[in-house]
Amino acid sequence: MEEKALVPTTTHEVDFYGDLLLVAMVDNTPYVAIRPITDFLGVDWSSQRHRIQRDNILAEESRLITMTGADGKQYKMYCLPIELMHGWLFGITTSKVKPEYAEKLTRYRRECFRILWQAFQSRALAPETLIPQLISDQAETRARVGNLEQDMQTVKSILSEIRGLSNEHRATAKEMVDQLHKISGTQHRSIWSDLNKAFRVPSYTDIPDEKWTEVQQWLQRRLDTAKKGKGIEQQPSLFDTTE
């Protein structure tokens, strides 16, 4: 019998180095969809799902959740609690991906190591006090999850780190991409992908802040074109000099 998918109370797209991760809230617990991550990293989805199912902890905590895909359709997505995603990622090494995905995978895994270190760097506890402290921290974390707005801020702080563009410019870029999505109907992922290709970076967050004027002009040209009712195929490129 096919597993029944859970229905989340809410879903969010979380920007992680330009990749939009799908996060769903179920019973006050944030879950992240795994299939989009394997696609971003060029990893075989089927083998990763089998790997999760072979792990007694990951298998027990995994859930099938109904979420909206990049194409706007509803799908039953295989998910893990966000707090377990890092452990799963540790098991994927660059030897398992194509060379063109190695840099991105390294960036993902480096964040996992940093998060693990951050959990311990402020402590100099003896073994007999370490475990109770970790249990206490976990209880406090789960209590915070009850507040959805605070929880999503926590998730974003875990998954995202300001790189390249300043915080203010990054927020402005997101607003302009949202506007472009609403006006043209183009998926956020496609817009970010085009921007990354135009500036030859793996993620828009890697664009140096001194290039912000060029980024803003690139987005504004596409907004102007969309407002005129032109199709996406007529959108200007970074190097267009005429309207």
SELOSE-191881 format. One record per residue (C-alpha): y negated, z, x negated; residue in three letters; residue number from 1. Coordinates in steps of 0.02 Angstrom, whole numbers. Layout:
BEGIN
Y Z X ALA NUM
...
***
This chain:
BEGIN
0 0 0 MET 1
-171 -48 -68 GLU 2
-281 99 -117 GLU 3
-421 131 7 LYS 4
-592 111 -70 ALA 5
-718 253 -56 LEU 6
-890 222 18 VAL 7
-1031 291 -90 PRO 8
-1181 384 -20 THR 9
-1293 277 -129 THR 10
-1283 152 -271 THR 11
-1401 113 -414 HIS 12
-1422 -13 -553 GLU 13
-1450 76 -719 VAL 14
-1527 -24 -861 ASP 15
-1430 3 -1022 PHE 16
-1502 -107 -1162 TYR 17
-1533 -247 -1036 GLY 18
-1360 -234 -954 ASP 19
-1368 -174 -774 LEU 20
-1230 -47 -749 LEU 21
-1178 -9 -570 LEU 22
-1179 178 -530 VAL 23
-1119 250 -364 ALA 24
-1133 427 -297 MET 25
-975 496 -214 VAL 26
-963 681 -169 ASP 27
-1113 718 -280 ASN 28
-1026 639 -430 THR 29
-1096 482 -515 PRO 30
-965 347 -548 TYR 31
-991 190 -653 VAL 32
-904 25 -618 ALA 33
-796 -25 -766 ILE 34
-770 -212 -736 ARG 35
-954 -259 -767 PRO 36
-951 -163 -932 ILE 37
-796 -258 -992 THR 38
-884 -420 -944 ASP 39
-1041 -369 -1041 PHE 40
-934 -330 -1194 LEU 41
-818 -481 -1182 GLY 42
-666 -367 -1165 VAL 43
-513 -414 -1063 ASP 44
-528 -321 -897 TRP 45
-343 -318 -856 SER 46
-293 -237 -1020 SER 47
-430 -105 -1005 GLN 48
-377 -59 -829 ARG 49
-197 -37 -889 HIS 50
-261 70 -1033 ARG 51
-354 182 -912 ILE 52
-201 196 -800 GLN 53
-94 247 -950 ARG 54
-212 391 -990 ASP 55
-168 539 -879 ASN 56
-346 606 -875 ILE 57
-436 440 -846 LEU 58
-307 385 -718 ALA 59
-324 546 -620 GLU 60
-514 537 -618 GLU 61
-531 350 -581 SER 62
-583 294 -407 ARG 63
-591 131 -309 LEU 64
-767 120 -236 ILE 65
-849 -12 -127 THR 66
-1003 -79 -218 MET 67
-1116 -232 -213 THR 68
-1089 -358 -353 GLY 69
-1218 -465 -443 ALA 70
-1191 -601 -312 ASP 71
-1239 -484 -170 GLY 72
-1062 -472 -100 LYS 73
-961 -313 -71 GLN 74
-816 -278 -188 TYR 75
-691 -139 -216 LYS 76
-733 -87 -394 MET 77
-629 19 -512 TYR 78
-740 162 -571 CYS 79
-741 313 -686 LEU 80
-851 467 -678 PRO 81
-1001 435 -788 ILE 82
-956 586 -897 GLU 83
-790 505 -943 LEU 84
-857 332 -980 MET 85
-898 379 -1160 HIS 86
-719 435 -1195 GLY 87
-653 271 -1128 TRP 88
-774 171 -1236 LEU 89
-717 262 -1392 PHE 90
-550 172 -1372 GLY 91
-627 -1 -1387 ILE 92
-659 -59 -1565 THR 93
-742 -215 -1632 THR 94
-572 -283 -1685 SER 95
-532 -303 -1501 LYS 96
-681 -413 -1456 VAL 97
-745 -583 -1505 LYS 98
-868 -584 -1653 PRO 99
-1016 -626 -1540 GLU 100
-989 -463 -1443 TYR 101
-963 -349 -1594 ALA 102
-1146 -300 -1613 GLU 103
-1164 -254 -1430 LYS 104
-1003 -152 -1430 LEU 105
-1062 -60 -1586 THR 106
-1224 -18 -1498 ARG 107
-1129 51 -1347 TYR 108
-1011 155 -1455 ARG 109
-1153 220 -1565 ARG 110
-1236 292 -1410 GLU 111
-1072 378 -1365 CYS 112
-1064 461 -1535 PHE 113
-1245 516 -1521 ARG 114
-1218 591 -1350 ILE 115
-1067 687 -1414 LEU 116
-1168 752 -1561 TRP 117
-1314 802 -1450 GLN 118
-1194 910 -1350 ALA 119
-1157 1015 -1504 PHE 120
-1306 1000 -1623 GLN 121
-1404 1144 -1547 SER 122
-1256 1263 -1555 ARG 123
-1188 1367 -1698 ALA 124
-1062 1462 -1594 LEU 125
-902 1550 -1645 ALA 126
-741 1479 -1569 PRO 127
-724 1626 -1450 GLU 128
-896 1591 -1375 THR 129
-894 1401 -1382 LEU 130
-773 1369 -1238 ILE 131
-861 1486 -1114 PRO 132
-1026 1404 -1161 GLN 133
-956 1230 -1128 LEU 134
-886 1287 -960 ILE 135
-1055 1361 -914 SER 136
-1143 1200 -965 ASP 137
-1025 1097 -858 GLN 138
-1057 1209 -707 ALA 139
-1244 1191 -731 GLU 140
-1227 1002 -745 THR 141
-1126 989 -585 ARG 142
-1256 1096 -495 ALA 143
-1393 977 -550 ARG 144
-1295 829 -483 VAL 145
-1326 897 -308 GLY 146
-1505 838 -322 ASN 147
-1491 649 -318 LEU 148
-1660 610 -390 GLU 149
-1638 730 -535 GLN 150
-1461 667 -562 ASP 151
-1514 485 -578 MET 152
-1649 535 -703 GLN 153
-1514 623 -803 THR 154
-1402 470 -797 VAL 155
-1544 358 -853 LYS 156
-1587 474 -997 SER 157
-1406 473 -1054 ILE 158
-1384 285 -1043 LEU 159
-1553 226 -1101 SER 160
-1659 248 -1256 GLU 161
-1828 170 -1283 ILE 162
-1811 31 -1411 ARG 163
-1939 -99 -1460 GLY 164
-2056 -110 -1311 LEU 165
-2154 46 -1270 SER 166
-2109 148 -1116 ASN 167
-2264 85 -1025 GLU 168
-2230 -98 -1065 HIS 169
-2047 -80 -1020 ARG 170
-2095 -10 -849 ALA 171
-2217 -153 -821 THR 172
-2084 -281 -868 ALA 173
-1964 -205 -740 LYS 174
-2098 -213 -605 GLU 175
-2130 -396 -642 MET 176
-1944 -436 -641 VAL 177
-1928 -348 -473 ASP 178
-2071 -453 -405 GLN 179
-1991 -612 -471 LEU 180
-1825 -564 -392 HIS 181
-1907 -535 -222 LYS 182
-2008 -695 -227 ILE 183
-1880 -816 -299 SER 184
-1717 -734 -247 GLY 185
-1655 -747 -426 THR 186
-1536 -606 -477 GLN 187
-1610 -474 -594 HIS 188
-1469 -506 -718 ARG 189
-1513 -691 -731 SER 190
-1698 -654 -761 ILE 191
-1660 -527 -898 TRP 192
-1535 -646 -977 SER 193
-1665 -786 -983 ASP 194
-1793 -667 -1059 LEU 195
-1670 -611 -1193 ASN 196
-1628 -791 -1237 LYS 197
-1812 -840 -1243 ALA 198
-1851 -704 -1370 PHE 199
-1683 -719 -1461 ARG 200
-1632 -537 -1439 VAL 201
-1474 -457 -1368 PRO 202
-1582 -350 -1253 SER 203
-1763 -356 -1199 TYR 204
-1782 -177 -1262 THR 205
-1760 -247 -1439 ASP 206
-1916 -354 -1424 ILE 207
-2050 -284 -1542 PRO 208
-2193 -205 -1446 ASP 209
-2318 -315 -1536 GLU 210
-2243 -462 -1439 LYS 211
-2283 -380 -1272 TRP 212
-2423 -505 -1234 THR 213
-2298 -648 -1252 GLU 214
-2171 -558 -1142 VAL 215
-2302 -527 -1008 GLN 216
-2360 -708 -1014 GLN 217
-2179 -769 -1001 TRP 218
-2147 -664 -846 LEU 219
-2316 -707 -769 GLN 220
-2285 -894 -787 ARG 221
-2120 -877 -695 ARG 222
-2204 -772 -560 LEU 223
-2340 -902 -537 ASP 224
-2210 -1040 -526 THR 225
-2106 -942 -399 ALA 226
-2260 -909 -292 LYS 227
-2291 -1096 -286 LYS 228
-2118 -1119 -212 GLY 229
-2039 -1210 -357 LYS 230
-1851 -1200 -383 GLY 231
-1776 -1096 -521 ILE 232
-1734 -1253 -618 GLU 233
-1921 -1287 -631 GLN 234
-1963 -1118 -703 GLN 235
-2060 -1131 -867 PRO 236
-1987 -1086 -1034 SER 237
-2063 -974 -1165 LEU 238
-2132 -1123 -1259 PHE 239
-2212 -1215 -1111 ASP 240
-2396 -1245 -1140 THR 241
-2438 -1328 -975 THR 242
-2430 -1266 -798 GLU 243
***
